[in-house]
Amino acid sequence: MNFWWLVLIVFAGSWGLTLILRRYAIAKQLIDIPNERSSHSIPTPRGGGVAIVSTFALALPVLYSLDFISLSALYTLLGAGLLVAGIGFADDHGHVAASRRLLGHFFAAAWVLFWGKGLPAVNLFGVSFDLGWLGEILAAVYLVWMLNLYNFMDGIDGLASVEAISVCLGMSLVYYLSGNVAIIWVPLVLAAAVVGFLCWNFPPAKIFMGDAGSGFLGFTLGGLVLQAGWVDPALFWSGLILLGVFIVDATLTLLRRLARGDKVHQAHRSHAYQFASRYFNSHKVVTLGVIGINLLWLYPLSVLVGGGYLDGFYGLIIAYTPICLLAVKYRAGMIE
């Protein structure tokens, strides 16, 4: 099978399955009802992210059969991704205790690290550091944080979808330009799966992603950044730069709420993107704004870092500084 035919099939499959899931959610009353903590005002079906998970998971064995991914990559992405999606699916349909969710998330992270190589060597100021067992712990925490921050950032129409597409296409661009074409295939297929879903999720959304989809995307993107770092440590920094909007907003919001003594596990509307959506009275403006930041600011920096033209740590600081200022401007983590 030609690779581009696979991409087209994944897109069409995701689009069609999202439509089916929307009808299923309406029939089963799996509806997100707005409340005082919501960023939307219209009852909307949820759980559409299962379409992303399903089509991507079905495409992975095909990629393996075409020799585009290794057997270990297949086991890594399928095993951990389906576990994370399964936990999110159960939580979407009922309630899974936070402690059990977290245990499952760390088990998924351990699965990735078992089949992979842990945290890539970290290059700081031209010196490479191998953190050993400490790197394994940091990598597990990083993956679990990526999963949860993506859940936190999936609060307005289309945002989590366009971020995933932007990051996947940005990864593919960096890999192509840096001569690492061998790892370009998985991000492209994942982007196709998300584009199919986005047709139904772009503002005004006709269906929401749900925890099954957002957790899966956050974890998978985090894992792909780790895997790229095993190929070339510069690509790890490049991936973190591409994820800058979500990492900065979620992390700054969490730190401010912790400092204030808030119960961070409770729902809230104090992320910068949520304040911004209320300021502009539009989900679309914020979602398109994130696309603009990614394309005009984070893409060029990630290419420079991935190509070895800019030190990864310096590139990260340069990339994150204006995003931090923007998050502060829009009151990330402040009282509503």
C-alpha positions as CSV (number, residue, x, y, z in Angstrom):
1,M,0.0,0.0,0.0
2,N,1.2,3.5,-0.8
3,F,1.8,5.6,2.3
4,W,-0.4,8.5,1.1
5,W,-3.3,6.1,0.5
6,L,-2.9,5.1,4.1
7,V,-3.1,8.7,5.2
8,L,-6.2,9.3,3.1
9,I,-7.9,6.1,4.5
10,V,-7.0,7.2,8.1
11,F,-8.5,10.6,7.5
12,A,-11.7,9.2,6.0
13,G,-12.0,6.6,8.7
14,S,-11.6,9.1,11.4
15,W,-14.2,11.4,9.8
16,G,-16.8,8.7,9.4
17,L,-16.2,7.1,12.8
18,T,-16.6,10.5,14.5
19,L,-20.0,10.9,12.8
20,I,-21.0,7.4,14.1
21,L,-19.7,8.3,17.6
22,R,-21.7,11.5,17.6
23,R,-24.9,9.7,16.9
24,Y,-24.1,7.1,19.5
25,A,-23.4,9.8,22.1
26,I,-26.7,11.5,21.4
27,A,-28.6,8.2,21.6
28,K,-26.9,7.2,24.9
29,Q,-27.1,10.8,26.3
30,L,-23.3,11.1,26.6
31,I,-23.7,14.9,26.6
32,D,-21.4,17.5,28.1
33,I,-23.9,19.8,29.9
34,P,-22.5,23.3,30.5
35,N,-22.0,24.5,34.1
36,E,-20.3,27.4,35.8
37,R,-16.9,25.8,35.1
38,S,-17.5,25.2,31.4
39,S,-16.1,27.2,28.6
40,H,-19.0,26.3,26.3
41,S,-22.7,27.2,26.5
42,I,-24.4,24.5,24.4
43,P,-24.9,20.8,25.4
44,T,-22.6,18.9,23.2
45,P,-21.9,15.1,22.6
46,R,-18.6,13.9,23.9
47,G,-16.3,10.9,23.3
48,G,-15.3,11.6,19.7
49,G,-11.6,11.2,20.4
50,V,-12.2,7.4,20.2
51,A,-12.2,7.9,16.4
52,I,-8.6,9.3,16.6
53,V,-7.5,6.4,18.8
54,S,-9.1,3.7,16.7
55,T,-8.0,4.8,13.3
56,F,-4.4,5.6,14.5
57,A,-4.2,2.2,16.3
58,L,-5.4,0.3,13.2
59,A,-2.9,2.1,11.0
60,L,0.1,1.2,13.2
61,P,0.3,-2.5,12.1
62,V,0.1,-1.3,8.5
63,L,3.1,1.0,9.1
64,Y,5.0,-1.9,10.6
65,S,4.1,-4.1,7.6
66,L,5.5,-1.4,5.3
67,D,8.7,-1.3,7.4
68,F,8.0,2.3,8.4
69,I,8.2,1.6,12.1
70,S,10.0,-1.1,14.2
71,L,8.3,-3.8,16.2
72,S,9.3,-2.1,19.5
73,A,7.8,1.1,18.3
74,L,4.6,-0.8,17.4
75,Y,4.4,-2.3,20.9
76,T,5.2,1.0,22.5
77,L,2.6,3.1,20.8
78,L,-0.1,0.4,20.8
79,G,0.3,-0.9,24.3
80,A,0.7,2.4,26.1
81,G,-1.7,4.4,23.9
82,L,-4.6,1.9,24.2
83,L,-4.2,1.7,28.0
84,V,-4.3,5.5,28.3
85,A,-7.3,5.7,26.0
86,G,-9.1,2.9,27.8
87,I,-8.7,4.7,31.2
88,G,-10.0,7.9,29.6
89,F,-12.9,6.0,27.9
90,A,-13.9,4.5,31.3
91,D,-13.8,8.0,32.9
92,D,-15.8,9.5,30.1
93,H,-18.6,6.9,30.7
94,G,-18.5,7.0,34.5
95,H,-15.9,7.9,37.0
96,V,-12.5,6.4,37.7
97,A,-10.8,7.4,41.0
98,A,-7.9,9.8,40.5
99,S,-5.5,7.5,42.3
100,R,-6.4,4.6,39.9
101,R,-6.1,6.9,36.9
102,L,-2.7,8.0,38.0
103,L,-1.5,4.5,38.7
104,G,-2.6,3.5,35.2
105,H,-0.9,6.5,33.6
106,F,2.4,5.6,35.3
107,F,2.1,2.0,34.2
108,A,1.7,3.2,30.6
109,A,4.8,5.4,31.1
110,A,6.7,2.4,32.4
111,W,5.6,0.5,29.3
112,V,7.0,3.1,27.0
113,L,10.3,3.2,28.9
114,F,10.5,-0.6,29.0
115,W,10.4,-0.7,25.1
116,G,12.4,2.5,24.7
117,K,15.5,4.0,26.0
118,G,14.3,6.4,28.8
119,L,15.1,10.1,28.8
120,P,17.5,11.0,25.9
121,A,20.9,12.4,26.7
122,V,20.3,16.1,27.6
123,N,22.6,18.6,25.9
124,L,23.2,21.7,27.9
125,F,25.6,24.4,26.7
126,G,27.3,22.0,24.4
127,V,27.7,19.3,27.0
128,S,25.8,16.0,26.9
129,F,24.5,14.5,30.2
130,D,23.2,11.0,30.6
131,L,21.0,11.0,33.7
132,G,20.7,7.3,34.1
133,W,18.0,6.0,36.4
134,L,17.1,9.6,37.3
135,G,16.4,10.2,33.6
136,E,14.0,7.2,33.7
137,I,12.0,8.8,36.6
138,L,12.0,12.2,34.9
139,A,10.8,10.6,31.6
140,A,7.9,8.9,33.4
141,V,6.9,12.1,35.2
142,Y,7.2,14.0,31.8
143,L,4.9,11.5,30.0
144,V,2.2,11.5,32.8
145,W,2.3,15.3,32.9
146,M,2.0,15.5,29.1
147,L,-1.1,13.3,29.3
148,N,-2.7,15.4,32.1
149,L,-1.9,18.8,30.7
150,Y,-3.4,17.9,27.4
151,N,-6.6,17.0,29.3
152,F,-6.5,20.4,31.0
153,M,-6.0,22.2,27.7
154,D,-8.9,20.5,26.0
155,G,-11.4,23.1,27.1
156,I,-12.5,25.0,24.0
157,D,-13.6,24.0,20.5
158,G,-10.9,22.7,18.3
159,L,-7.9,23.7,20.5
160,A,-6.6,20.3,21.4
161,S,-7.1,19.1,17.8
162,V,-5.3,22.0,16.1
163,E,-2.4,21.7,18.6
164,A,-1.9,18.0,17.8
165,I,-2.0,18.6,14.1
166,S,0.4,21.6,14.4
167,V,2.8,19.6,16.5
168,C,2.7,16.5,14.2
169,L,3.2,18.5,11.1
170,G,5.9,20.6,12.8
171,M,7.7,17.4,13.8
172,S,7.5,16.1,10.3
173,L,8.9,19.3,8.9
174,V,11.8,19.2,11.4
175,Y,12.6,15.6,10.7
176,Y,12.5,16.1,6.9
177,L,14.8,19.2,7.0
178,S,17.2,17.6,9.5
179,G,17.6,14.4,7.4
180,N,15.6,12.1,9.8
181,V,13.0,11.0,7.4
182,A,12.8,7.6,8.9
183,I,10.7,8.9,11.8
184,I,8.4,11.1,9.8
185,W,5.6,8.5,9.2
186,V,3.9,8.2,12.6
187,P,3.3,11.9,13.1
188,L,1.8,12.2,9.6
189,V,-0.6,9.4,10.2
190,L,-1.6,10.8,13.6
191,A,-2.2,14.2,12.0
192,A,-4.5,12.6,9.5
193,A,-6.5,10.9,12.2
194,V,-6.9,14.2,14.1
195,V,-7.8,16.1,10.9
196,G,-10.7,13.7,10.3
197,F,-12.0,14.4,13.9
198,L,-11.4,18.2,13.6
199,C,-13.9,18.4,10.8
200,W,-16.5,17.8,13.5
201,N,-14.7,19.6,16.4
202,F,-13.7,22.9,14.8
203,P,-15.6,25.9,16.3
204,P,-18.5,25.6,16.8
205,A,-17.9,22.0,17.8
206,K,-20.5,19.3,17.0
207,I,-18.7,16.8,19.3
208,F,-16.0,17.0,22.0
209,M,-12.9,14.8,22.2
210,G,-13.3,13.5,25.7
211,D,-10.6,12.2,28.0
212,A,-10.1,9.1,25.9
213,G,-8.9,11.3,23.0
214,S,-7.1,14.1,24.8
215,G,-5.2,11.9,27.2
216,F,-4.2,9.7,24.3
217,L,-3.0,12.6,22.3
218,G,-1.0,14.2,25.1
219,F,0.7,10.9,26.0
220,T,1.4,9.9,22.4
221,L,2.8,13.3,21.5
222,G,5.0,13.1,24.6
223,G,6.2,9.6,23.6
224,L,7.0,10.7,20.0
225,V,9.1,13.5,21.3
226,L,11.0,11.0,23.5
227,Q,11.5,8.6,20.6
228,A,12.8,11.5,18.4
229,G,15.3,12.3,21.1
230,W,16.7,8.8,21.0
231,V,17.5,9.4,17.3
232,D,19.0,12.8,17.9
233,P,19.0,14.7,21.3
234,A,18.4,18.0,19.5
235,L,15.0,16.6,18.3
236,F,13.9,16.3,21.9
237,W,14.3,20.0,22.5
238,S,12.7,20.7,19.1
239,G,9.6,18.7,20.2
240,L,9.3,20.5,23.5
241,I,9.4,23.8,21.6
242,L,6.6,22.7,19.3
243,L,4.5,21.8,22.4
244,G,5.3,25.2,24.0
245,V,1.7,26.7,24.1
246,F,0.2,23.8,26.0
247,I,3.2,23.2,28.3
248,V,3.5,26.8,29.3
249,D,-0.2,27.5,29.9
250,A,-0.8,24.3,31.8
251,T,2.3,24.4,33.9
252,L,2.1,28.1,34.8
253,T,-1.6,27.6,35.7
254,L,-0.8,24.6,37.9
255,L,2.0,26.3,39.7
256,R,-0.1,29.4,40.5
257,R,-3.0,27.4,41.7
258,L,-0.7,25.3,43.9
259,A,0.9,28.4,45.3
260,R,-2.5,29.7,46.2
261,G,-3.5,26.5,47.9
262,D,-6.3,25.5,45.4
263,K,-7.4,22.0,45.1
264,V,-5.8,21.4,41.7
265,H,-7.8,18.3,40.9
266,Q,-11.0,20.3,40.8
267,A,-12.4,21.7,37.6
268,H,-11.7,25.4,36.9
269,R,-11.6,28.0,34.1
270,S,-8.3,29.7,35.0
271,H,-6.1,28.7,32.1
272,A,-4.9,31.5,29.9
273,Y,-6.7,30.2,26.9
274,Q,-10.0,30.1,28.9
275,F,-9.5,33.7,30.0
276,A,-8.7,34.6,26.4
277,S,-11.7,32.9,25.0
278,R,-13.9,34.9,27.4
279,Y,-12.1,38.1,26.6
280,F,-12.6,37.7,22.8
281,N,-16.0,36.0,23.3
282,S,-14.8,33.4,20.8
283,H,-13.3,30.0,20.8
284,K,-12.3,30.3,17.1
285,V,-10.2,33.4,17.7
286,V,-8.1,31.6,20.4
287,T,-7.8,28.4,18.4
288,L,-6.7,30.3,15.3
289,G,-4.3,32.3,17.5
290,V,-2.6,29.2,18.7
291,I,-2.1,28.0,15.1
292,G,-0.5,31.4,14.4
293,I,1.9,31.1,17.3
294,N,2.9,27.6,16.3
295,L,3.4,28.5,12.6
296,L,5.0,31.9,12.9
297,W,7.1,31.5,16.1
298,L,7.5,27.9,17.3
299,Y,8.1,26.3,13.9
300,P,11.1,28.4,12.9
301,L,12.7,27.9,16.3
302,S,12.1,24.2,16.3
303,V,13.7,23.9,12.8
304,L,16.7,25.9,13.9
305,V,17.2,23.6,17.0
306,G,16.5,20.4,15.1
307,G,19.0,21.3,12.4
308,G,21.7,22.1,14.9
309,Y,21.8,25.8,14.2
310,L,20.6,26.8,17.7
311,D,21.4,25.2,21.1
312,G,18.3,23.3,22.3
313,F,18.1,24.8,25.8
314,Y,18.6,28.4,24.5
315,G,16.0,27.7,21.8
316,L,13.6,26.5,24.5
317,I,14.1,29.7,26.6
318,I,13.7,31.9,23.5
319,A,10.5,30.1,22.5
320,Y,8.9,30.0,25.9
321,T,9.6,33.5,27.1
322,P,7.0,35.4,25.0
323,I,4.5,32.6,25.5
324,C,5.0,33.0,29.3
325,L,4.4,36.7,29.0
326,L,1.3,36.1,26.9
327,A,0.0,33.6,29.5
328,V,0.6,36.1,32.3
329,K,-1.2,38.8,30.3
330,Y,-4.2,36.5,30.0
331,R,-4.0,35.7,33.8
332,A,-3.1,32.0,33.7
333,G,-3.8,30.5,37.1
334,M,-5.4,33.6,38.6
335,I,-8.7,33.7,40.4
336,E,-11.6,33.8,37.9
